[in-house]
Amino acid sequence: MARNGIKWVWVLTWLATLTMAVTGAGAAGAQDARHVDLLKVEGPVTPIMISYLERGIRTAKADGAQALVVELNTPGGQTDLMNKIVQAFLGADVPVVVYVYPKGAYAASAGTLITLAAHASAMAPGTTIGAASPVGGQGEDLGETLKKKLVEDLKAQVRTLTERRGEKAVAWAESAIEEARAATAQEALDLGVIDFIAPNLEDLLQQMDGFQVRVNGQAVTLHTAGATTQALPMSFPEQFLHIITNPTVAAILLTVGLNAILFELSSPGGYAAGIVGAICLVLAFYSFGVLPVNYAGLIFIALAFVLFVVDIKAPTHGVLTVGGIVSLVAGALILFNSPIYRVSIRAVVGMALATGLFFAFAMAKVVRIQKKPATTGREGMIGHVGQARTALAPQGTVLVKGELWNAVAEGGAIEAGAPVLVVAVEGFRVRVRAK
């Protein structure tokens, strides 16, 4: 038995060793397999985009990717956010390749510097790059002194980013800052602003094979021919925050939140509307903290809801509701009055009309209630049918709504037991007629 036990121990040990060897070989093969990590970045530059790119750089370094490819399509964004992305690219320990894709995409404004900051850059046919002149947070022209300072600062930055690409690339990059020049993919390639034109990612990987870049001062040769692609999508929190920082979504959240809060205040006790409204407002104000907001737009939106509420309290046959709709549309459009952060006009008009219809419906209900005869108190007695408990000639008692009232008959005497109609209430006495 002891000998058999030792035998089985040796067998199990041998199997465990073989399993570990096979697993290790498989892992080694996986590590040796060439691959690139892929990020897809679309829309204005936001803090969520920065965290997504930084996570992608860390992941690419950890999993041994040949490169981190960033498919970019952006109208740009704030300069301070752009600088964080540029710093992340320059400090990366893995080659970062920016690929302006798909056809029709653009790397405008801050997207230009983000593209130039990558270790290698490419564009798909039909894409554009440039128009990087600085503007204010709401798209307005800057003062002469401030604009000159920003232009010179950005020109110095692009000179640093493009000096390896030659004099033509440097000259074009400066003109993109100073004169808002833009370039097509072919023009950018001819100027040396980018390294490749590729219709798709597979073609780009073939072209990049053997291309040499400098990462943290060290020469690195890319080996991307036949490399597999490992997509790194945004996490759910990143996707959610990226969605709510869309200007149109932020405006809708604000409107829904205000509607829900007002509904809760008008008919308290359900709590559901209040909770939904509070959540929407919190998310909206988070977005406003991330995006450049024109507070004149918030004032117009607040005025719109004041007009809606006043029209319910003191009906003006819809005049104030129409004014509220106009104010709401104007406020939503002004809220993000920027060439980069824009609100969909269709969404804003639809949202304003829906809100106006909601308050118009509420106003109609209020008017109907105000015109409805009273059904409680003494005024509510008028029009009710009762019964004469004694003969009314002309005075006696009647039973109305379960109560005995002193009554005076109008239009002649009324016999006991006959139905009567209440026509007036005078203190503790009613005036009735025969029914």
C-alpha positions as CSV (number, residue, x, y, z in Angstrom):
1,M,0.0,0.0,0.0
2,A,2.8,2.4,0.9
3,R,4.6,1.6,-2.4
4,N,1.4,2.2,-4.3
5,G,0.9,5.5,-2.5
6,I,4.4,6.7,-3.4
7,K,3.8,5.7,-7.0
8,W,0.6,7.8,-7.1
9,V,2.4,10.8,-5.6
10,W,5.0,10.6,-8.3
11,V,2.4,10.4,-11.0
12,L,0.5,13.4,-9.6
13,T,3.7,15.4,-9.3
14,W,4.6,14.6,-12.9
15,L,1.2,15.6,-14.1
16,A,1.3,18.9,-12.2
17,T,4.7,19.7,-13.6
18,L,3.6,18.9,-17.1
19,T,0.5,21.1,-16.7
20,M,2.5,24.0,-15.4
21,A,5.0,23.7,-18.3
22,V,2.2,23.7,-20.9
23,T,0.4,26.6,-19.2
24,G,3.7,28.5,-19.0
25,A,4.4,27.8,-22.7
26,G,0.9,29.0,-23.6
27,A,1.3,32.2,-21.5
28,A,4.7,32.8,-23.0
29,G,3.3,32.3,-26.5
30,A,0.5,34.8,-25.6
31,Q,3.1,37.3,-24.4
32,D,5.2,36.8,-27.5
33,A,2.2,37.3,-29.9
34,R,2.4,40.7,-31.4
35,H,-0.6,42.9,-30.7
36,V,-1.6,46.5,-30.5
37,D,-4.1,48.0,-28.1
38,L,-6.8,50.2,-29.6
39,L,-8.8,53.1,-28.1
40,K,-11.6,54.9,-29.8
41,V,-12.0,58.6,-28.9
42,E,-14.8,60.7,-30.3
43,G,-16.3,64.1,-29.3
44,P,-15.0,67.1,-27.5
45,V,-12.0,66.8,-25.1
46,T,-13.3,66.1,-21.6
47,P,-11.7,65.0,-18.3
48,I,-13.3,61.5,-18.9
49,M,-11.4,61.3,-22.2
50,I,-8.1,62.1,-20.4
51,S,-8.7,59.3,-17.8
52,Y,-9.6,56.9,-20.6
53,L,-6.3,57.7,-22.5
54,E,-4.2,57.4,-19.4
55,R,-5.7,54.0,-18.6
56,G,-5.0,52.9,-22.1
57,I,-1.4,53.9,-21.8
58,R,-1.0,52.0,-18.6
59,T,-2.7,48.9,-20.0
60,A,-0.6,48.9,-23.2
61,K,2.6,49.0,-21.1
62,A,1.4,46.2,-18.8
63,D,0.3,43.8,-21.5
64,G,3.4,44.4,-23.7
65,A,1.6,45.9,-26.7
66,Q,3.7,47.0,-29.7
67,A,1.8,50.3,-29.7
68,L,-1.3,52.0,-28.4
69,V,-3.4,53.2,-31.4
70,V,-5.9,56.0,-30.7
71,E,-8.6,56.4,-33.3
72,L,-9.4,60.1,-33.0
73,N,-12.3,62.2,-34.1
74,T,-12.6,65.4,-32.2
75,P,-13.5,69.1,-32.7
76,G,-11.1,70.0,-29.9
77,G,-11.6,71.3,-26.4
78,Q,-10.2,73.4,-23.6
79,T,-6.4,74.1,-23.7
80,D,-5.8,72.9,-20.1
81,L,-7.4,69.5,-20.9
82,M,-5.5,69.2,-24.1
83,N,-2.2,69.9,-22.3
84,K,-2.9,67.0,-19.9
85,I,-3.3,64.6,-22.9
86,V,-0.1,66.0,-24.6
87,Q,1.8,65.4,-21.3
88,A,0.4,61.9,-21.0
89,F,1.6,61.0,-24.6
90,L,5.0,62.5,-24.1
91,G,5.5,60.7,-20.8
92,A,4.2,57.3,-22.1
93,D,6.5,54.3,-21.9
94,V,4.8,52.7,-24.9
95,P,4.5,54.1,-28.5
96,V,1.3,56.1,-29.0
97,V,-0.1,56.3,-32.5
98,V,-2.9,58.7,-33.2
99,Y,-5.0,57.7,-36.2
100,V,-7.6,60.3,-37.4
101,Y,-10.4,58.0,-38.5
102,P,-13.0,57.3,-40.0
103,K,-13.5,59.1,-43.3
104,G,-15.0,62.5,-42.5
105,A,-13.4,62.7,-39.1
106,Y,-11.2,65.6,-38.1
107,A,-8.6,66.5,-35.5
108,A,-9.5,70.1,-35.1
109,S,-8.3,72.8,-32.7
110,A,-6.9,71.0,-29.6
111,G,-7.1,67.7,-31.6
112,T,-4.3,69.1,-33.8
113,L,-1.8,69.3,-30.9
114,I,-2.9,65.9,-29.6
115,T,-2.1,64.4,-33.0
116,L,1.2,66.1,-33.1
117,A,2.1,64.9,-29.6
118,A,1.9,61.2,-30.6
119,H,5.0,59.2,-31.4
120,A,3.5,58.5,-34.8
121,S,0.4,59.8,-36.5
122,A,-1.8,58.8,-39.4
123,M,-5.0,59.9,-41.1
124,A,-7.6,58.2,-43.1
125,P,-8.5,59.6,-46.6
126,G,-11.2,62.2,-46.4
127,T,-10.2,63.5,-42.9
128,T,-8.8,66.9,-41.9
129,I,-6.5,68.4,-39.3
130,G,-5.8,72.0,-38.2
131,A,-7.8,75.2,-37.4
132,A,-6.2,75.4,-34.0
133,S,-6.5,79.1,-33.3
134,P,-7.4,79.8,-29.6
135,V,-10.9,81.1,-28.8
136,G,-12.8,81.8,-25.6
137,G,-14.7,79.2,-23.7
138,Q,-17.9,80.3,-25.5
139,G,-16.3,80.5,-28.9
140,E,-15.9,84.3,-28.7
141,D,-12.8,86.1,-30.0
142,L,-10.3,86.9,-27.3
143,G,-8.9,90.3,-26.4
144,E,-5.8,91.3,-28.4
145,T,-3.3,91.0,-25.6
146,L,-4.7,87.7,-24.3
147,K,-5.0,86.2,-27.7
148,K,-1.4,87.1,-28.6
149,K,-0.1,85.5,-25.4
150,L,-2.0,82.3,-26.1
151,V,-1.0,82.2,-29.7
152,E,2.7,82.6,-28.9
153,D,2.4,79.9,-26.2
154,L,0.7,77.5,-28.5
155,K,3.2,78.2,-31.3
156,A,6.1,77.4,-29.1
157,Q,4.4,74.2,-28.1
158,V,3.8,73.1,-31.7
159,R,7.4,73.9,-32.6
160,T,8.5,71.5,-29.9
161,L,6.1,68.8,-31.1
162,T,7.0,69.1,-34.8
163,E,10.7,70.0,-34.8
164,R,11.5,66.4,-35.7
165,R,9.2,66.6,-38.7
166,G,11.0,69.3,-40.6
167,E,10.6,73.0,-41.4
168,K,7.5,72.6,-43.5
169,A,5.7,70.8,-40.8
170,V,6.7,73.4,-38.2
171,A,5.6,76.3,-40.5
172,W,2.2,74.7,-41.1
173,A,1.7,74.0,-37.4
174,E,2.4,77.6,-36.6
175,S,0.0,78.8,-39.3
176,A,-2.7,76.4,-37.9
177,I,-2.4,78.3,-34.6
178,E,-2.0,81.8,-36.0
179,E,-4.2,81.7,-39.1
180,A,-6.5,78.7,-38.3
181,R,-5.2,76.8,-41.4
182,A,-6.4,73.3,-41.9
183,A,-5.1,70.5,-44.1
184,T,-6.4,67.3,-45.8
185,A,-4.8,64.0,-45.2
186,Q,-2.7,64.2,-48.3
187,E,-1.6,67.8,-47.6
188,A,-0.6,66.8,-44.1
189,L,1.4,63.9,-45.4
190,D,3.2,66.0,-48.0
191,L,4.1,68.6,-45.3
192,G,5.4,65.9,-43.0
193,V,2.8,66.7,-40.4
194,I,1.7,63.0,-40.3
195,D,3.5,59.8,-41.0
196,F,1.0,57.7,-42.9
197,I,-2.3,57.7,-44.8
198,A,-4.2,54.5,-44.3
199,P,-7.8,53.6,-45.2
200,N,-8.2,51.2,-42.3
201,L,-6.3,49.9,-39.3
202,E,-5.0,46.8,-40.9
203,D,-3.3,48.8,-43.7
204,L,-1.9,51.2,-41.1
205,L,-0.3,48.3,-39.1
206,Q,1.3,47.0,-42.3
207,Q,2.7,50.4,-43.1
208,M,4.0,51.0,-39.6
209,D,6.0,47.8,-39.5
210,G,9.7,48.7,-39.1
211,F,8.9,52.4,-38.5
212,Q,11.2,53.9,-35.8
213,V,9.9,56.2,-33.1
214,R,11.5,57.7,-30.0
215,V,9.8,56.9,-26.7
216,N,11.2,58.8,-23.7
217,G,14.4,59.4,-25.6
218,Q,14.9,55.8,-26.7
219,A,14.7,54.6,-30.3
220,V,11.9,52.0,-30.6
221,T,11.2,50.0,-33.8
222,L,7.5,49.0,-34.4
223,H,6.8,45.5,-35.3
224,T,3.1,45.6,-36.3
225,A,2.8,43.5,-39.5
226,G,0.3,40.8,-38.8
227,A,-0.2,42.1,-35.2
228,T,-3.6,41.4,-33.6
229,T,-5.8,44.2,-32.3
230,Q,-7.0,44.3,-28.7
231,A,-9.8,46.8,-28.3
232,L,-9.9,48.6,-25.0
233,P,-13.4,50.1,-24.8
234,M,-14.5,52.7,-22.2
235,S,-15.6,51.2,-18.9
236,F,-19.3,51.6,-18.0
237,P,-18.6,54.6,-15.6
238,E,-16.4,56.2,-18.3
239,Q,-19.2,55.6,-20.9
240,F,-21.8,57.0,-18.6
241,L,-19.9,60.1,-17.7
242,H,-18.9,60.7,-21.3
243,I,-22.5,60.6,-22.3
244,I,-23.8,63.0,-19.7
245,T,-21.0,65.5,-20.6
246,N,-22.6,65.8,-24.0
247,P,-24.0,69.4,-24.1
248,T,-27.4,68.2,-25.5
249,V,-27.7,65.5,-22.8
250,A,-26.7,68.0,-20.1
251,A,-29.4,70.5,-21.2
252,I,-32.0,67.7,-21.3
253,L,-31.1,66.5,-17.8
254,L,-31.5,70.0,-16.5
255,T,-34.9,70.4,-18.1
256,V,-36.2,67.0,-16.9
257,G,-34.9,67.7,-13.4
258,L,-36.6,71.0,-13.1
259,N,-39.9,69.5,-14.5
260,A,-39.8,66.6,-12.1
261,I,-39.0,68.9,-9.1
262,L,-41.9,71.3,-9.9
263,F,-44.2,68.3,-10.4
264,E,-43.2,66.9,-7.0
265,L,-43.8,70.3,-5.3
266,S,-47.2,70.6,-7.0
267,S,-48.4,67.2,-5.8
268,P,-46.1,66.1,-2.9
269,G,-46.2,62.7,-1.3
270,G,-45.2,60.4,-4.2
271,Y,-41.4,61.1,-3.9
272,A,-40.6,59.3,-7.2
273,A,-40.7,62.6,-9.2
274,G,-38.6,64.4,-6.6
275,I,-36.0,61.7,-6.5
276,V,-35.7,61.5,-10.3
277,G,-35.6,65.3,-10.5
278,A,-32.8,65.5,-7.9
279,I,-30.7,62.9,-9.7
280,C,-31.1,64.6,-13.0
281,L,-30.1,68.0,-11.5
282,V,-27.1,66.5,-9.8
283,L,-25.9,64.9,-13.1
284,A,-26.7,68.1,-15.0
285,F,-24.6,70.2,-12.6
286,Y,-21.8,67.7,-12.8
287,S,-21.8,68.2,-16.6
288,F,-21.8,72.0,-16.1
289,G,-18.7,71.7,-13.9
290,V,-16.9,69.8,-16.7
291,L,-18.1,71.8,-19.7
292,P,-17.6,75.6,-20.3
293,V,-21.0,77.0,-19.4
294,N,-22.5,80.4,-20.3
295,Y,-24.5,81.3,-17.1
296,A,-26.7,83.7,-19.1
297,G,-28.2,80.5,-20.6
298,L,-29.0,79.2,-17.1
299,I,-30.8,82.5,-16.3
300,F,-32.9,82.2,-19.4
301,I,-33.8,78.6,-18.5
302,A,-34.7,79.6,-14.9
303,L,-36.9,82.5,-16.3
304,A,-38.7,80.0,-18.6
305,F,-39.8,77.9,-15.7
306,V,-40.8,81.0,-13.7
307,L,-43.1,82.0,-16.6
308,F,-44.5,78.5,-16.8
309,V,-45.4,78.5,-13.1
310,V,-46.8,82.0,-13.2
311,D,-49.1,81.1,-16.1
312,I,-50.5,78.2,-14.1
313,K,-51.1,80.4,-11.0
314,A,-52.5,83.4,-12.9
315,P,-53.6,82.1,-16.3
316,T,-52.9,84.4,-19.2
317,H,-54.4,82.2,-21.9
318,G,-51.0,80.8,-22.8
319,V,-49.1,84.1,-23.3
320,L,-46.6,83.4,-20.6
321,T,-46.2,79.8,-21.7
322,V,-45.2,80.9,-25.2
323,G,-42.7,83.3,-23.6
324,G,-41.4,80.4,-21.5
325,I,-40.9,78.2,-24.5
326,V,-38.9,81.0,-26.3
327,S,-36.9,81.7,-23.2
328,L,-36.1,77.9,-22.7
329,V,-35.0,77.6,-26.4
330,A,-32.8,80.7,-26.1
331,G,-31.3,79.5,-22.8
332,A,-30.4,76.0,-24.0
333,L,-28.8,77.4,-27.1
334,I,-26.8,80.0,-25.2
335,L,-25.9,77.6,-22.5
336,F,-23.1,76.1,-24.6
337,N,-22.6,78.8,-27.2
338,S,-19.3,77.4,-28.5
339,P,-18.2,76.0,-31.9
340,I,-16.9,72.9,-30.0
341,Y,-19.6,72.3,-27.4
342,R,-22.9,72.6,-29.2
343,V,-26.4,71.7,-28.3
344,S,-28.6,70.0,-31.0
345,I,-31.2,72.6,-32.1
346,R,-33.7,69.9,-32.9
347,A,-33.4,68.4,-29.4
348,V,-33.7,71.8,-27.8
349,V,-36.8,72.8,-29.7
350,G,-38.4,69.4,-29.1
351,M,-37.6,69.6,-25.4
352,A,-39.0,73.2,-25.1
353,L,-42.2,72.2,-26.9
354,A,-42.7,69.2,-24.7
355,T,-42.2,71.3,-21.6
356,G,-44.5,74.0,-22.9
357,L,-47.2,71.4,-23.7
358,F,-46.9,69.9,-20.2
359,F,-47.4,73.3,-18.5
360,A,-50.2,74.2,-21.0
361,F,-52.0,71.0,-20.0
362,A,-51.5,71.8,-16.3
363,M,-52.7,75.4,-16.9
364,A,-55.9,74.1,-18.7
365,K,-56.6,71.8,-15.7
366,V,-56.2,74.8,-13.3
367,V,-58.6,76.9,-15.4
368,R,-61.1,74.1,-15.5
369,I,-61.0,73.7,-11.7
370,Q,-61.3,77.4,-11.2
371,K,-64.5,77.5,-13.3
372,K,-66.0,74.4,-11.8
373,P,-68.8,75.2,-9.2
374,A,-67.9,74.7,-5.6
375,T,-68.8,71.3,-4.2
376,T,-67.9,71.8,-0.6
377,G,-69.0,74.3,2.1
378,R,-72.1,76.4,1.9
379,E,-71.6,77.4,-1.7
380,G,-71.6,73.7,-2.5
381,M,-75.2,73.5,-1.3
382,I,-76.5,75.5,-4.2
383,G,-78.1,73.3,-6.9
384,H,-78.5,70.3,-4.7
385,V,-81.8,68.6,-4.4
386,G,-83.3,67.9,-0.9
387,Q,-86.7,67.0,0.6
388,A,-89.2,69.1,2.5
389,R,-89.6,67.7,6.0
390,T,-92.4,70.1,6.8
391,A,-94.7,72.1,4.7
392,L,-93.1,75.3,3.5
393,A,-95.7,78.1,3.5
394,P,-93.3,79.7,3.0
395,Q,-91.0,78.7,6.0
396,G,-90.2,75.2,7.3
397,T,-87.4,72.7,7.3
398,V,-85.7,70.7,4.6
399,L,-83.2,67.8,4.5
400,V,-80.3,68.5,2.2
401,K,-77.1,66.4,2.0
402,G,-78.1,64.6,5.2
403,E,-78.6,67.8,7.2
404,L,-81.7,69.6,8.4
405,W,-81.9,73.3,7.3
406,N,-84.4,76.1,8.0
407,A,-85.8,76.9,4.6
408,V,-87.9,79.6,2.8
409,A,-89.9,78.5,-0.2
410,E,-89.8,80.7,-3.4
411,G,-92.6,80.6,-6.0
412,G,-95.3,79.3,-3.7
413,A,-95.9,76.8,-0.9
414,I,-94.4,73.3,-0.9
415,E,-95.9,70.3,0.6
416,A,-94.1,68.1,3.2
417,G,-92.2,65.3,1.5
418,A,-91.9,67.1,-1.8
419,P,-88.5,67.4,-3.5
420,V,-86.9,70.8,-3.4
421,L,-84.0,72.5,-5.1
422,V,-81.6,74.8,-3.2
423,V,-81.2,78.1,-4.9
424,A,-79.4,80.2,-2.3
425,V,-77.8,80.0,1.1
426,E,-78.4,82.9,3.6
427,G,-76.4,82.3,6.8
428,F,-78.0,79.2,8.4
429,R,-81.1,79.3,6.1
430,V,-81.6,78.1,2.6
431,R,-84.0,79.3,-0.1
432,V,-85.6,76.6,-2.1
433,R,-88.0,76.0,-5.0
434,A,-90.2,73.1,-5.8
435,K,-88.3,70.5,-7.9
